[in-house]
Amino acid sequence: MKIYDVTVAISSDMPIYRGDPDAAVESFKAIARGDSANVSAIRFGVHSGTHVDAPNHFIEGTKHVHELDLSKLIGPCRVIDVGPDVREIEPEHIGDISDAERIIFKTRNSEFWSAPEDGFRTDFTYITPGTAELLVSNGIKLVGIDYLSIERSGGPGKPVHIALLENETVILEGVDLREVSAGDYELICMPLKYIGSTGDGAPARTVLIKR
């Protein structure tokens, strides 16, 4: 059994989606400064790094992240490698998914994680609305991608997010698949549970298990 931790760590220098809150990891108390214990403080937006989107991210009045069905976040998952030349993931890039339950796309985006100093990249590979509709029609429970959004940067509206979220398909964004090959895995994705605000998403420790 091989466990792949595909989580992007929260850090002060991590890429952040344009317009979202910056991330900061700081020392609140430190034994070296005479405190009785080491205590860190972390500040970041809930769509930082590896995270899930809840329906209420774009559809007001729908489910918050603490209300997500955990059975959608754990179970068989297919990693589909669309190749380094693909910028728009179209239905023809998917293949036969009749036996798939969860899908994560591996793209050229994964290599972006090797250069966090470049900041947020707007030229990432993304899913098209037609692909989102195909995934929904096949009953896929969770859709993931290896950068901070599944949707084209700067595009009008959010048709991909809405197509998935209105059907309560969990969106997983920001996974690091540099060490992961295409194939079938077991997914464990555990979003931070919190109550308050709009509950639109949460960072998630995420692993893929190859048996």
N, CA, C and O of each residue as an XYZ file, in Angstrom:
844
protein
N       0.848     -1.198      0.000
C       0.000      0.000      0.000
C       0.881      1.245      0.000
O       1.827      1.340      0.782
N       0.576      2.185     -0.865
C       1.308      3.441     -0.948
C       0.351      4.596     -0.688
O      -0.700      4.693     -1.321
N       0.719      5.479      0.250
C      -0.102      6.642      0.578
C       0.552      7.887      0.005
O       1.712      8.182      0.293
N      -0.205      8.619     -0.813
C       0.276      9.872     -1.390
C      -0.446     11.038     -0.697
O      -1.670     11.156     -0.769
N       0.319     11.879     -0.039
C      -0.248     13.094      0.542
C      -0.265     14.149     -0.564
O       0.784     14.667     -0.949
N      -1.434     14.460     -1.064
C      -1.555     15.403     -2.185
C      -1.990     16.788     -1.707
O      -2.487     17.598     -2.489
N      -1.796     17.048     -0.414
C      -2.181     18.313      0.185
C      -1.093     19.362      0.008
O       0.080     19.092      0.263
N      -1.474     20.545     -0.421
C      -0.558     21.685     -0.456
C      -0.557     22.328      0.929
O      -1.607     22.726      1.435
N       0.610     22.427      1.530
C       0.702     22.952      2.889
C       0.366     24.439      2.942
O       0.724     25.208      2.051
N      -0.332     24.822      4.009
C      -0.580     26.239      4.264
C       0.739     26.884      4.693
O       1.408     26.395      5.603
N       1.103     27.973      4.040
C       2.332     28.676      4.399
C       2.204     30.145      4.022
O       1.309     30.532      3.271
N       3.097     30.945      4.548
C       3.032     32.385      4.298
C       3.386     32.752      2.860
O       3.060     33.848      2.405
N       4.053     31.844      2.138
C       4.463     32.161      0.769
C       3.732     31.330     -0.286
O       4.190     31.234     -1.425
N       2.602     30.730      0.085
C       1.862     29.904     -0.859
C       1.127     30.771     -1.881
O       0.747     31.898     -1.562
N       0.918     30.270     -3.105
C       0.110     31.013     -4.081
C      -1.337     31.133     -3.595
O      -1.899     30.172     -3.071
N      -1.925     32.291     -3.766
C      -3.294     32.557     -3.344
C      -4.105     33.027     -4.547
O      -3.643     33.856     -5.331
N      -5.320     32.491     -4.688
C      -6.183     32.916     -5.785
C      -6.381     34.429     -5.708
O      -6.622     34.983     -4.635
N      -6.275     35.080     -6.854
C      -6.316     36.543     -6.900
C      -7.578     37.088     -6.226
O      -8.693     36.692     -6.564
N      -7.387     38.000     -5.271
C      -8.492     38.621     -4.562
C      -8.850     37.958     -3.250
O      -9.620     38.521     -2.471
N      -8.305     36.758     -2.976
C      -8.570     36.066     -1.719
C      -7.624     36.560     -0.623
O      -6.611     37.191     -0.924
N      -7.942     36.280      0.647
C      -7.067     36.719      1.741
C      -5.704     36.047      1.678
O      -5.594     34.879      1.305
N      -4.671     36.788      2.044
C      -3.332     36.207      2.129
C      -3.276     35.193      3.268
O      -4.098     35.209      4.185
N      -2.283     34.313      3.183
C      -2.066     33.340      4.252
C      -0.875     33.768      5.099
O       0.094     34.332      4.589
N      -0.958     33.495      6.387
C       0.153     33.809      7.291
C       0.223     32.739      8.378
O      -0.795     32.362      8.959
N       1.427     32.258      8.643
C       1.683     31.315      9.728
C       2.687     31.985     10.656
O       3.813     32.281     10.257
N       2.274     32.220     11.889
C       3.081     33.027     12.799
C       3.207     32.362     14.165
O       2.409     31.499     14.531
N       4.211     32.775     14.894
C       4.403     32.316     16.266
C       3.666     33.261     17.213
O       3.999     34.443     17.309
N       2.668     32.731     17.906
C       1.903     33.531     18.862
C       2.569     33.506     20.247
O       2.673     34.535     20.914
N       3.018     32.316     20.664
C       3.805     32.145     21.881
C       5.005     31.272     21.543
O       4.922     30.413     20.665
N       6.109     31.485     22.230
C       7.309     30.699     21.966
C       8.103     30.483     23.250
O       8.342     31.421     24.011
N       8.505     29.241     23.480
C       9.330     28.935     24.640
C      10.627     29.739     24.581
O      11.139     30.177     25.611
N      11.161     29.933     23.363
C      12.415     30.676     23.199
C      12.287     32.132     23.621
O      13.286     32.796     23.895
N      11.040     32.631     23.672
C      10.822     34.018     24.106
C      10.368     34.088     25.559
O       9.991     35.155     26.043
N      10.402     32.953     26.254
C      10.047     32.936     27.667
C       8.628     32.484     27.955
O       8.218     32.476     29.115
N       7.869     32.109     26.945
C       6.509     31.610     27.162
C       6.554     30.168     27.644
O       7.572     29.489     27.507
N       5.453     29.708     28.207
C       5.408     28.363     28.782
C       5.215     27.278     27.724
O       5.415     26.096     28.002
N       4.829     27.678     26.515
C       4.592     26.701     25.459
C       4.747     27.375     24.099
O       4.714     28.601     23.992
N       4.912     26.573     23.085
C       4.891     27.064     21.706
C       3.452     27.024     21.192
O       2.799     25.982     21.251
N       2.966     28.140     20.697
C       1.617     28.226     20.147
C       1.676     29.025     18.846
O       2.101     30.180     18.837
N       1.251     28.409     17.766
C       1.254     29.077     16.465
C      -0.116     29.666     16.155
O      -1.135     29.211     16.675
N      -0.125     30.666     15.316
C      -1.372     31.265     14.832
C      -1.360     31.212     13.305
O      -0.356     31.531     12.667
N      -2.489     30.806     12.733
C      -2.602     30.692     11.283
C      -3.772     31.531     10.815
O      -4.848     31.506     11.412
N      -3.552     32.282      9.734
C      -4.616     33.108      9.157
C      -4.641     32.881      7.650
O      -3.614     33.012      6.983
N      -5.805     32.542      7.114
C      -5.904     32.313      5.675
C      -7.373     32.247      5.271
O      -8.248     32.054      6.115
N      -7.638     32.407      3.985
C      -8.970     32.210      3.452
C      -9.262     30.726      3.306
O      -8.334     29.928      3.171
N     -10.508     30.346      3.330
C     -10.854     28.922      3.320
C     -10.648     28.265      1.961
O     -10.753     27.044      1.843
N     -10.358     29.061      0.932
C     -10.077     28.495     -0.393
C      -8.578     28.529     -0.703
O      -8.174     28.604     -1.863
N      -7.770     28.474      0.343
C      -6.320     28.451      0.196
C      -5.825     27.020      0.059
O      -6.358     26.107      0.690
N      -4.799     26.828     -0.772
C      -4.192     25.508     -0.900
C      -5.208     24.450     -1.295
O      -6.122     24.714     -2.076
N      -5.043     23.255     -0.753
C      -5.955     22.151     -1.040
C      -7.237     22.352     -0.250
O      -7.215     22.404      0.980
N      -8.356     22.466     -0.960
C      -9.611     22.802     -0.283
C     -10.811     22.261     -1.058
O     -10.698     21.895     -2.228
N     -11.942     22.219     -0.397
C     -13.194     21.848     -1.058
C     -14.110     23.060     -1.120
O     -14.053     23.953     -0.274
N     -14.952     23.068     -2.141
C     -16.005     24.074     -2.267
C     -17.330     23.440     -1.872
O     -17.670     22.348     -2.329
N     -18.067     24.128     -1.029
C     -19.427     23.713     -0.688
C     -20.413     24.435     -1.611
O     -20.067     25.467     -2.186
N     -21.635     23.911     -1.765
C     -22.609     24.574     -2.643
C     -22.811     26.049     -2.353
O     -23.040     26.829     -3.277
N     -22.732     26.454     -1.077
C     -22.991     27.849     -0.728
C     -21.898     28.800     -1.202
O     -22.016     30.013     -1.032
N     -20.833     28.255     -1.797
C     -19.768     29.104     -2.357
C     -20.326     30.002     -3.469
O     -19.946     31.167     -3.587
N     -21.224     29.446     -4.275
C     -21.782     30.224     -5.375
C     -23.308     30.190     -5.468
O     -23.896     30.888     -6.294
N     -23.949     29.378     -4.621
C     -25.413     29.270     -4.675
C     -25.949     29.592     -3.283
O     -25.933     28.747     -2.388
N     -26.416     30.811     -3.118
C     -26.847     31.312     -1.806
C     -27.964     30.450     -1.229
O     -28.909     30.067     -1.918
N     -27.816     30.155      0.076
C     -28.863     29.426      0.778
C     -28.770     27.922      0.674
O     -29.691     27.215      1.083
N     -27.664     27.415      0.129
C     -27.502     25.965     -0.008
C     -26.565     25.440      1.083
O     -26.263     26.152      2.041
N     -26.109     24.206      0.937
C     -25.349     23.556      1.992
C     -24.010     24.235      2.279
O     -23.298     24.672      1.375
N     -23.695     24.305      3.588
C     -22.402     24.788      4.047
C     -21.426     23.610      4.144
O     -21.822     22.448      4.060
N     -20.161     23.934      4.321
C     -19.146     22.884      4.270
C     -19.331     21.843      5.369
O     -19.041     20.667      5.149
N     -19.802     22.242      6.533
C     -19.971     21.253      7.601
C     -21.152     20.325      7.342
O     -21.337     19.340      8.057
N     -21.945     20.633      6.331
C     -23.093     19.803      5.989
C     -22.817     18.855      4.821
O     -23.712     18.117      4.408
N     -21.601     18.861      4.283
C     -21.277     17.980      3.172
C     -21.407     16.513      3.578
O     -21.133     16.140      4.719
N     -21.827     15.702      2.627
C     -21.953     14.258      2.832
C     -20.553     13.645      2.848
O     -19.877     13.614      1.820
N     -20.125     13.164      3.995
C     -18.765     12.639      4.122
C     -18.527     11.431      3.226
O     -17.385     11.150      2.862
N     -19.582     10.716      2.868
C     -19.397      9.548      2.007
C     -18.917      9.944      0.617
O     -18.371      9.113     -0.109
N     -19.112     11.202      0.239
C     -18.614     11.668     -1.057
C     -17.122     11.982     -1.011
O     -16.473     12.087     -2.052
N     -16.589     12.128      0.175
C     -15.204     12.544      0.371
C     -14.254     11.382      0.629
O     -13.040     11.569      0.713
N     -14.810     10.189      0.753
C     -14.014      8.997      1.047
C     -14.466      7.876      0.120
O     -15.657      7.577      0.028
N     -13.495      7.253     -0.573
C     -13.860      6.125     -1.417
C     -13.061      6.068     -2.702
O     -12.106      6.826     -2.870
N     -13.434      5.184     -3.609
C     -12.692      5.014     -4.865
C     -12.616      6.307     -5.669
O     -13.589      7.055     -5.763
N     -11.440      6.556     -6.246
C     -11.210      7.791     -6.991
C     -10.309      7.498     -8.179
O      -9.313      6.785     -8.057
N     -10.663      8.049     -9.315
C      -9.847      7.877    -10.516
C      -9.080      9.156    -10.819
O      -9.663     10.237    -10.900
N      -7.770      9.022    -10.984
C      -6.936     10.133    -11.430
C      -6.786     10.015    -12.940
O      -6.304      9.004    -13.449
N      -7.204     11.063    -13.651
C      -7.116     11.099    -15.106
C      -6.050     12.108    -15.508
O      -6.153     13.293    -15.189
N      -5.033     11.635    -16.206
C      -3.966     12.513    -16.697
C      -4.346     12.976    -18.102
O      -4.417     12.171    -19.030
N      -4.589     14.271    -18.250
C      -5.017     14.784    -19.557
C      -3.844     15.217    -20.430
O      -4.042     15.603    -21.582
N      -2.622     15.158    -19.894
C      -1.449     15.491    -20.687
C      -1.052     16.949    -20.580
O      -1.876     17.798    -20.242
N       0.212     17.243    -20.869
C       0.741     18.593    -20.676
C       0.291     19.608    -21.715
O       0.471     20.809    -21.516
N      -0.286     19.153    -22.810
C      -0.671     20.082    -23.884
C      -2.111     20.575    -23.765
O      -2.539     21.430    -24.541
N      -2.852     20.046    -22.810
C      -4.269     20.384    -22.685
C      -4.445     21.604    -21.794
O      -3.953     21.629    -20.666
N      -5.132     22.597    -22.288
C      -5.453     23.793    -21.499
C      -6.912     23.780    -21.071
O      -7.238     24.228    -19.971
N      -7.795     23.272    -21.925
C      -9.219     23.151    -21.608
C      -9.585     21.664    -21.567
O      -9.411     20.958    -22.560
N     -10.080     21.195    -20.448
C     -10.453     19.795    -20.320
C     -11.853     19.617    -20.899
O     -12.844     20.037    -20.300
N     -11.920     18.992    -22.064
C     -13.171     18.762    -22.770
C     -13.644     17.323    -22.553
O     -12.874     16.488    -22.079
N     -14.896     17.026    -22.892
C     -15.400     15.657    -22.708
C     -14.536     14.584    -23.361
O     -14.427     13.478    -22.831
N     -13.919     14.892    -24.506
C     -13.124     13.874    -25.191
C     -11.844     13.511    -24.441
O     -11.199     12.517    -24.775
N     -11.469     14.294    -23.439
C     -10.274     13.994    -22.660
C     -10.543     13.021    -21.506
O      -9.610     12.606    -20.819
N     -11.784     12.662    -21.296
C     -12.151     11.934    -20.082
C     -12.108     10.423    -20.261
O     -11.643      9.714    -19.367
N     -12.577      9.919    -21.382
C     -12.648      8.476    -21.576
C     -13.858      7.875    -20.889
O     -14.809      8.576    -20.544
N     -13.808      6.569    -20.697
C     -14.932      5.839    -20.100
C     -14.917      6.019    -18.582
O     -13.989      5.575    -17.906
N     -15.938      6.667    -18.060
C     -16.033      6.870    -16.605
C     -17.297      6.217    -16.044
O     -17.782      6.594    -14.977
N     -17.822      5.230    -16.782
C     -19.077      4.599    -16.358
C     -18.953      3.902    -15.010
O     -19.943      3.738    -14.297
N     -17.718      3.486    -14.656
C     -17.521      2.796    -13.382
C     -16.820      3.671    -12.352
O     -16.384      3.173    -11.314
N     -16.704      4.971    -12.624
C     -16.004      5.878    -11.699
C     -16.988      6.553    -10.749
O     -18.138      6.800    -11.111
N     -16.535      6.849     -9.537
C     -17.347      7.548     -8.540
C     -16.822      8.948     -8.256
O     -17.596      9.882     -8.050
N     -15.505      9.083     -8.245
C     -14.844     10.359     -7.983
C     -13.720     10.501     -9.005
O     -13.079      9.520     -9.383
N     -13.491     11.736     -9.443
C     -12.472     11.963    -10.467
C     -11.630     13.169    -10.090
O     -12.153     14.211     -9.696
N     -10.305     13.011    -10.218
C      -9.380     14.126    -10.066
C      -8.555     14.211    -11.349
O      -8.032     13.203    -11.824
N      -8.443     15.406    -11.901
C      -7.693     15.607    -13.124
C      -6.256     16.014    -12.808
O      -6.011     16.955    -12.053
N      -5.307     15.280    -13.406
C      -3.903     15.656    -13.340
C      -3.565     16.382    -14.638
O      -3.826     15.872    -15.727
N      -2.985     17.572    -14.517
C      -2.704     18.411    -15.677
C      -1.308     19.014    -15.546
O      -0.554     18.689    -14.628
N      -0.991     19.880    -16.467
C       0.253     20.644    -16.405
C       0.325     21.519    -15.156
O       1.399     21.981    -14.772
N      -0.845     21.745    -14.517
C      -0.890     22.600    -13.321
C      -0.010     22.097    -12.186
O       0.555     22.892    -11.435
N       0.108     20.770    -12.057
C       0.827     20.233    -10.902
C       2.248     20.774    -10.807
O       2.769     20.962     -9.708
N       2.875     21.023    -11.945
C       4.239     21.538    -11.921
C       4.310     22.965    -11.385
O       5.381     23.423    -10.985
N       3.171     23.676    -11.373
C       3.166     25.035    -10.807
C       3.552     25.018     -9.334
O       4.111     25.989     -8.824
N       3.250     23.905     -8.644
C       3.554     23.831     -7.214
C       5.054     23.815     -6.960
O       5.487     24.041     -5.831
N       5.857     23.552     -7.993
C       7.310     23.541     -7.838
C       7.896     24.945     -7.762
O       9.061     25.111     -7.403
N       7.101     25.953     -8.096
C       7.604     27.332     -8.116
C       6.619     28.268     -7.429
O       6.045     29.135     -8.089
N       6.403     28.119     -6.113
C       5.447     28.988     -5.415
C       5.829     30.464     -5.483
O       4.980     31.342     -5.325
N       7.116     30.730     -5.721
C       7.566     32.121     -5.805
C       6.974     32.847     -7.011
O       7.013     34.076     -7.073
N       6.431     32.106     -7.957
C       5.791     32.737     -9.111
C       4.425     33.329     -8.758
O       3.848     34.080     -9.545
N       3.913     32.990     -7.574
C       2.607     33.498     -7.172
C       1.480     32.826     -7.931
O       1.668     31.771     -8.538
N       0.319     33.434     -7.895
C      -0.859     32.865     -8.542
C      -0.726     32.907    -10.054
O      -0.409     33.947    -10.631
N      -0.968     31.777    -10.687
C      -0.909     31.670    -12.139
C      -2.326     31.728    -12.714
O      -3.223     31.033    -12.236
N      -2.522     32.549    -13.730
C      -3.850     32.639    -14.363
C      -3.960     31.748    -15.590
O      -5.043     31.611    -16.158
N      -2.850     31.137    -16.009
C      -2.855     30.329    -17.231
C      -3.038     28.837    -16.939
O      -2.546     27.990    -17.685
N      -3.741     28.521    -15.862
C      -3.907     27.126    -15.468
C      -4.927     26.402    -16.367
O      -5.800     27.020    -16.976
N      -4.782     25.095    -16.424
C      -5.731     24.240    -17.134
C      -7.005     24.111    -16.310
O      -6.955     24.046    -15.081
N      -8.148     24.074    -16.995
C      -9.442     24.116    -16.306
C     -10.455     23.217    -17.013
O     -10.201     22.704    -18.103
N     -11.592     23.041    -16.377
C     -12.690     22.219    -16.888
C     -13.680     23.109    -17.636
O     -13.969     24.221    -17.195
N     -14.194     22.632    -18.749
C     -15.194     23.391    -19.495
C     -16.595     23.051    -18.983
O     -16.785     22.013    -18.350
N     -17.576     23.918    -19.252
C     -18.954     23.628    -18.829
C     -19.480     22.306    -19.384
O     -20.201     21.588    -18.692
N     -19.124     21.980    -20.629
C     -19.579     20.709    -21.202
C     -19.060     19.513    -20.435
O     -19.766     18.519    -20.263
N     -17.826     19.610    -19.974
C     -17.245     18.535    -19.177
C     -17.941     18.432    -17.825
O     -18.217     17.331    -17.348
N     -18.224     19.575    -17.210
C     -18.929     19.566    -15.926
C     -20.293     18.886    -16.068
O     -20.689     18.096    -15.210
N     -20.998     19.188    -17.135
C     -22.312     18.582    -17.356
C     -22.199     17.076    -17.568
O     -23.041     16.314    -17.092
N     -21.156     16.646    -18.284
C     -20.943     15.220    -18.492
C     -20.678     14.511    -17.169
O     -21.212     13.428    -16.925
N     -19.855     15.115    -16.314
C     -19.543     14.518    -15.016
C     -20.798     14.388    -14.161
O     -21.007     13.370    -13.502
N     -21.629     15.422    -14.177
C     -22.880     15.377    -13.417
C     -23.790     14.286    -13.959
O     -24.382     13.534    -13.184
N     -23.907     14.190    -15.264
C     -24.801     13.195    -15.866
C     -24.352     11.769    -15.574
O     -25.154     10.836    -15.621
N     -23.055     11.605    -15.269
C     -22.529     10.286    -14.912
C     -22.561     10.036    -13.408
O     -22.073      9.006    -12.942
N     -23.119     10.948    -12.659
C     -23.276     10.741    -11.222
C     -21.985     10.809    -10.427
O     -21.890     10.215     -9.353
N     -20.982     11.529    -10.939
C     -19.715     11.642    -10.218
C     -19.932     12.419     -8.917
O     -20.551     13.483     -8.923
N     -19.424     11.887     -7.807
C     -19.664     12.463     -6.485
C     -18.714     13.610     -6.148
O     -19.070     14.529     -5.410
N     -17.513     13.546     -6.695
C     -16.486     14.541     -6.378
C     -15.639     14.762     -7.627
O     -15.294     13.813     -8.330
N     -15.307     16.028     -7.895
C     -14.461     16.388     -9.024
C     -13.316     17.249     -8.503
O     -13.543     18.247     -7.819
N     -12.092     16.860     -8.829
C     -10.941     17.609     -8.350
C      -9.996     17.995     -9.462
O     -10.040     17.434    -10.556
N      -9.137     18.963     -9.172
C      -8.120     19.397    -10.120
C      -6.900     19.885     -9.349
O      -6.979     20.196     -8.161
N      -5.765     19.945    -10.052
C      -4.487     20.220     -9.413
C      -4.080     21.689     -9.443
O      -2.896     22.004     -9.565
N      -5.055     22.587     -9.331
C      -4.739     23.994     -9.095
C      -5.888     24.633     -8.325
O      -6.812     23.940     -7.899
N      -5.836     25.937     -8.145
C      -6.712     26.604     -7.195
C      -8.127     26.842     -7.694
O      -8.964     27.347     -6.946
N      -8.413     26.489     -8.944
C      -9.791     26.570     -9.431
C      -9.993     25.570    -10.552
O      -9.065     25.274    -11.305
N     -11.205     25.051    -10.661
C     -11.547     24.181    -11.786
C     -12.045     24.995    -12.973
O     -12.272     24.449    -14.053
N     -12.215     26.288    -12.777
C     -12.862     27.144    -13.775
C     -11.877     28.143    -14.376
O     -10.953     28.599    -13.703
N     -12.082     28.472    -15.631
C     -11.182     29.391    -16.330
C     -11.056     30.714    -15.581
O     -12.050     31.308    -15.165
N      -9.822     31.157    -15.422
C      -9.567     32.424    -14.736
C     -10.130     33.591    -15.540
O      -9.829     33.742    -16.724
N     -10.938     34.404    -14.897
C     -11.477     35.594    -15.531
C     -12.653     35.358    -16.442
O     -13.124     36.291    -17.093
N     -13.142     34.130    -16.506
C     -14.281     33.835    -17.374
C     -15.575     34.429    -16.835
O     -15.681     34.680    -15.635
N     -16.572     34.661    -17.706
C     -17.844     35.236    -17.255
C     -18.669     34.230    -16.454
O     -18.830     33.077    -16.855
N     -19.188     34.689    -15.314
C     -19.988     33.800    -14.483
C     -19.156     32.650    -13.937
O     -17.930     32.649    -14.053
N     -19.816     31.689    -13.353
C     -19.138     30.495    -12.830
C     -19.921     29.253    -13.253
O     -20.390     28.506    -12.394
N     -20.071     29.014    -14.563
C     -20.927     27.919    -15.014
C     -20.452     26.534    -14.585
O     -21.276     25.654    -14.333
N     -19.133     26.325    -14.499
C     -18.627     25.013    -14.095
C     -18.932     24.761    -12.623
O     -19.458     23.708    -12.261
N     -18.600     25.728    -11.782
C     -18.906     25.585    -10.359
C     -20.397     25.356    -10.132
O     -20.785     24.465     -9.376
N     -21.213     26.147    -10.775
C     -22.651     26.060    -10.536
C     -23.210     24.731    -11.029
O     -24.055     24.132    -10.364
N     -22.744     24.262    -12.193
C     -23.228     22.976    -12.714
C     -22.947     21.846    -11.730
O     -23.779     20.959    -11.540
N     -21.776     21.883    -11.108
C     -21.418     20.840    -10.149
C     -22.101     21.054     -8.799
O     -22.677     20.121     -8.239
N     -22.037     22.270     -8.282
C     -22.526     22.523     -6.929
C     -24.042     22.433     -6.817
O     -24.553     22.037     -5.769
N     -24.773     22.791     -7.867
C     -26.227     22.702     -7.777
C     -26.688     21.239     -7.731
O     -27.826     20.950     -7.362
N     -25.795     20.329     -8.107
C     -26.077     18.895     -7.990
C     -25.364     18.278     -6.790
O     -25.322     17.057     -6.640
N     -24.803     19.140     -5.937
C     -24.097     18.729     -4.722
C     -22.922     17.802     -5.021
O     -22.598     16.915     -4.232
N     -22.291     18.024     -6.175
C     -21.023     17.371     -6.478
C     -19.929     18.155     -5.760
O     -19.796     19.361     -5.966
N     -19.154     17.487     -4.931
C     -18.100     18.172     -4.187
C     -16.987     18.583     -5.153
O     -16.577     17.801     -6.011
N     -16.510     19.805     -5.005
C     -15.383     20.298     -5.791
C     -14.138     20.317     -4.906
O     -14.132     20.920     -3.833
N     -13.090     19.650     -5.372
C     -11.812     19.601     -4.663
C     -10.782     20.311     -5.528
O     -10.536     19.911     -6.666
N     -10.185     21.359     -4.992
C      -9.231     22.163     -5.754
C      -7.890     22.241     -5.021
O      -7.818     22.110     -3.799
N      -6.833     22.457     -5.807
C      -5.521     22.693     -5.207
C      -4.789     21.452     -4.744
O      -4.004     21.526     -3.799
N      -5.023     20.295     -5.388
C      -4.254     19.108     -5.010
C      -2.920     19.097     -5.758
O      -2.802     19.653     -6.850
N      -1.943     18.469     -5.165
C      -0.598     18.374     -5.728
C      -0.382     16.948     -6.217
O      -0.203     16.031     -5.415
N      -0.400     16.765     -7.528
C      -0.297     15.424     -8.101
C       1.054     15.148     -8.754
O       1.155     14.275     -9.615
N       2.081     15.874     -8.359
C       3.389     15.685     -8.981
C       3.910     14.262     -8.846
O       4.610     13.775     -9.734
N       3.581     13.593     -7.757
C       4.091     12.243     -7.521
C       3.069     11.163     -7.841
O       3.315      9.985     -7.583
N       1.946     11.541     -8.389
C       0.830     10.607     -8.599
C       0.644     10.337    -10.085
O       0.628     11.265    -10.893
N       0.505      9.072    -10.440
C       0.245      8.675    -11.816
C      -1.248      8.460    -12.031
O      -2.006      8.302    -11.074
N      -1.662      8.455    -13.294
C      -3.057      8.148    -13.607
C      -3.397      6.749    -13.105
O      -2.546      5.860    -13.085
N      -4.648      6.568    -12.701
C      -5.077      5.259    -12.229
C      -6.137      5.372    -11.159
O      -6.656      6.455    -10.884
N      -6.451      4.244    -10.561
C      -7.494      4.167     -9.546
C      -6.886      4.104     -8.151
O      -5.942      3.355     -7.902
N      -7.445      4.902     -7.251
C      -6.956      5.042     -5.886
C      -8.133      5.029     -4.915
O      -9.297      4.996     -5.315
N      -7.799      5.057     -3.652
C      -8.766      5.323     -2.594
C      -8.507      6.747     -2.114
O      -7.374      7.101     -1.787
N      -9.544      7.552     -2.074
C      -9.422      8.953     -1.648
C      -9.900      9.118     -0.216
O     -10.934      8.577      0.175
N      -9.135      9.870      0.556
C      -9.590     10.345      1.862
C      -9.385     11.848      1.871
O      -8.254     12.326      1.778
N     -10.461     12.586      1.982
C     -10.427     14.056      1.936
C     -11.233     14.577      3.114
O     -12.449     14.393      3.171
N     -10.557     15.229      4.056
C     -11.205     15.671      5.278
C     -11.151     17.190      5.425
O     -10.150     17.727      5.900
N     -12.212     17.885      5.023
C     -12.241     19.346      5.174
C     -12.319     19.759      6.641
O     -12.912     19.061      7.463
N     -11.722     20.888      6.954
C     -11.834     21.475      8.279
C     -13.303     21.738      8.597
O     -14.024     22.331      7.793
N     -13.733     21.299      9.761
C     -15.127     21.506     10.178
C     -15.206     22.764     11.025
O     -14.542     22.873     12.057
N     -16.017     23.709     10.586
C     -16.203     24.937     11.343
C     -17.630     25.420     11.154
O     -18.295     25.045     10.187
N     -18.094     26.236     12.058
C     -19.446     26.796     12.007
C     -19.310     28.310     11.986
O     -18.545     28.885     12.760
N     -20.059     28.952     11.093
C     -20.042     30.407     11.042
C     -19.792     30.919      9.648
O     -19.395     30.170      8.755
N     -20.031     32.219      9.466
C     -19.902     32.883      8.189
C     -20.772     32.172      7.153
O     -21.867     31.715      7.479
N     -20.299     32.075      5.911
C     -21.126     31.474      4.863
C     -20.781     30.016      4.593
O     -21.413     29.386      3.746
N     -19.798     29.470      5.291
C     -19.500     28.042      5.169
C     -19.252     27.587      3.750
O     -19.652     26.487      3.370
N     -18.592     28.427      2.958
C     -18.498     28.203      1.519
C     -17.416     27.220      1.097
O     -17.410     26.760     -0.045
N     -16.508     26.893      1.998
C     -15.444     25.953      1.672
C     -14.542     25.745      2.861
O     -14.733     26.355      3.914
N     -13.553     24.880      2.694
C     -12.622     24.617      3.795
C     -11.367     23.945      3.271
O     -11.426     23.162      2.323
N     -10.215     24.252      3.895
C      -9.004     23.511      3.554
C      -9.185     22.051      3.939
O      -9.920     21.739      4.876
N      -8.508     21.144      3.210
C      -8.743     19.722      3.437
C      -7.445     18.921      3.335
O      -6.773     18.955      2.304
N      -7.098     18.214      4.380
C      -5.986     17.263      4.280
C      -6.460     16.125      3.401
O      -7.477     15.495      3.691
N      -5.732     15.856      2.328
C      -6.205     14.930      1.306
C      -5.114     13.946      0.939
O      -3.975     14.331      0.676
N      -5.476     12.662      0.922
C      -4.528     11.616      0.535
C      -5.171     10.690     -0.495
O      -6.387     10.498     -0.522
N      -4.303     10.120     -1.344
C      -4.697      9.083     -2.279
C      -3.929      7.824     -1.896
O      -2.723      7.881     -1.658
N      -4.618      6.697     -1.834
C      -4.019      5.432     -1.424
C      -4.047      4.452     -2.596
O      -5.101      4.187     -3.174
N      -2.878      3.922     -2.934
C      -2.770      2.899     -3.980
C      -2.531      1.557     -3.312
O      -1.548      1.370     -2.596
N      -3.436      0.634     -3.553
C      -3.318     -0.678     -2.891
C      -2.651     -1.695     -3.822
O      -2.466     -2.851     -3.441
